[in-house]
Amino acid sequence: MGLIKRKAVTPVKRAARKQARRASVKCKACGKRYVNPLTHVCAPKSDFRSRRSAADRTAKREAARERRKAAADRRKAAAAERRKQARAKRSAARRPSARPAHDYHLCRDEDCTRTACRAYAEGMIACPREHV
């Protein structure tokens, strides 16, 4: 009784039965394949997502440009204010002129050596009209 009986396996002489492929049809509108035309929902390709993301990127760039422009305007205004304060400080610290203002129209000195005063005086003397 100790014998083990085994069945001899013979090689398969024919190919296994192939399963029939499901017939699918390509949609003329959207190009997708479908099996059941009653359940097919056409979904035409749309570029809405890419247009929306492009618009978002453009808006983001515009907002960044506005922020940079506002920051630049603030920096320019601050620099102008600093220049104005420095100018006021320099003018306040400036020494008064050692020599008083000398206007050649008002100069009545006969011995003035300034060129403008002499030319003006000679012109007044040579003028035929009366001057006060």
C-alpha positions as CSV (number, residue, x, y, z in Angstrom):
1,M,0.0,0.0,0.0
2,G,2.7,2.4,0.1
3,L,2.6,3.2,-3.5
4,I,1.8,6.7,-4.7
5,K,-0.1,6.7,-7.9
6,R,0.4,9.7,-10.2
7,K,-1.4,10.7,-13.3
8,A,0.9,11.3,-16.3
9,V,0.5,14.8,-17.7
10,T,0.4,14.9,-21.4
11,P,1.5,18.0,-23.4
12,V,-1.4,20.3,-24.7
13,K,-1.8,19.7,-28.4
14,R,-4.0,22.7,-29.1
15,A,-3.8,26.3,-28.2
16,A,-5.9,27.6,-25.3
17,R,-9.2,29.3,-26.2
18,K,-8.7,33.0,-26.6
19,Q,-11.2,35.4,-25.1
20,A,-12.9,37.6,-27.7
21,R,-11.9,41.3,-27.5
22,R,-14.5,43.7,-26.7
23,A,-15.4,45.8,-29.7
24,S,-14.7,49.5,-29.1
25,V,-15.5,52.4,-31.3
26,K,-13.7,55.8,-31.4
27,C,-15.8,58.8,-30.8
28,K,-15.8,61.3,-33.7
29,A,-16.3,64.3,-31.5
30,C,-13.8,63.8,-28.7
31,G,-11.6,61.0,-30.0
32,K,-12.1,58.8,-26.9
33,R,-12.8,55.0,-27.3
34,Y,-16.1,53.6,-25.9
35,V,-17.9,50.2,-25.9
36,N,-21.4,51.2,-25.0
37,P,-22.7,54.3,-26.9
38,L,-25.5,54.8,-24.4
39,T,-23.1,55.3,-21.5
40,H,-20.5,57.4,-23.4
41,V,-20.2,61.0,-22.3
42,C,-18.3,63.2,-24.7
43,A,-15.7,65.4,-23.0
44,P,-14.2,67.6,-25.6
45,K,-10.7,68.8,-24.8
46,S,-10.6,72.2,-23.2
47,D,-7.7,74.6,-22.5
48,F,-9.6,76.3,-19.6
49,R,-7.2,75.1,-17.0
50,S,-4.1,76.3,-18.8
51,R,-5.8,79.7,-19.6
52,R,-6.8,80.1,-16.0
53,S,-3.3,79.3,-14.7
54,A,-1.8,81.7,-17.3
55,A,-4.2,84.4,-16.1
56,D,-3.3,83.7,-12.5
57,R,0.4,83.9,-13.3
58,T,-0.2,87.2,-15.1
59,A,-2.2,88.6,-12.2
60,K,0.6,87.5,-9.8
61,R,3.2,89.2,-11.9
62,E,1.1,92.4,-12.1
63,A,0.7,92.4,-8.3
64,A,4.4,91.9,-7.8
65,R,5.1,94.7,-10.2
66,E,2.8,97.0,-8.3
67,R,4.4,96.1,-5.0
68,R,7.9,96.8,-6.4
69,K,6.7,100.2,-7.9
70,A,5.1,101.2,-4.6
71,A,8.3,100.3,-2.8
72,A,10.4,102.3,-5.3
73,D,8.1,105.3,-4.9
74,R,8.5,105.1,-1.1
75,R,12.3,104.9,-1.5
76,K,12.3,107.9,-3.9
77,A,10.1,109.9,-1.5
78,A,12.4,109.1,1.5
79,A,15.5,110.0,-0.5
80,A,14.0,113.3,-1.6
81,E,13.1,114.1,2.0
82,R,16.6,113.3,3.1
83,R,18.0,115.5,0.4
84,K,15.7,118.3,1.4
85,Q,16.7,118.0,5.0
86,A,20.4,117.9,4.1
87,R,20.0,121.0,1.9
88,A,18.3,122.9,4.7
89,K,21.0,121.8,7.1
90,R,23.7,123.0,4.7
91,S,22.1,126.3,4.1
92,A,21.7,126.9,7.8
93,A,25.3,126.0,8.5
94,R,26.6,128.2,5.7
95,R,28.7,131.2,6.8
96,P,27.5,134.6,5.7
97,S,29.5,136.1,2.9
98,A,32.5,138.2,4.1
99,R,31.9,140.7,1.4
100,P,28.6,142.5,1.1
101,A,26.6,142.4,-2.1
102,H,27.8,144.9,-4.6
103,D,25.3,145.9,-7.3
104,Y,26.8,147.8,-10.2
105,H,23.5,149.7,-10.7
106,L,23.7,151.2,-7.3
107,C,27.4,151.8,-7.1
108,R,28.1,155.5,-6.7
109,D,31.8,155.1,-5.9
110,E,33.9,157.2,-8.4
111,D,37.0,155.1,-7.7
112,C,35.4,151.6,-7.9
113,T,37.7,149.2,-9.7
114,R,35.1,146.6,-10.6
115,T,34.8,146.1,-14.3
116,A,31.0,146.0,-14.3
117,C,30.7,149.2,-12.3
118,R,33.2,151.1,-14.6
119,A,31.4,149.9,-17.8
120,Y,28.0,150.9,-16.3
121,A,29.3,154.3,-15.3
122,E,30.9,154.9,-18.7
123,G,27.7,153.8,-20.4
124,M,25.7,156.2,-18.3
125,I,28.1,159.1,-19.1
126,A,28.0,158.3,-22.8
127,C,24.2,158.1,-22.9
128,P,22.6,161.2,-24.4
129,R,19.4,160.8,-22.4
130,E,19.0,162.1,-18.9
131,H,19.3,159.7,-16.0
132,V,18.7,160.3,-12.4
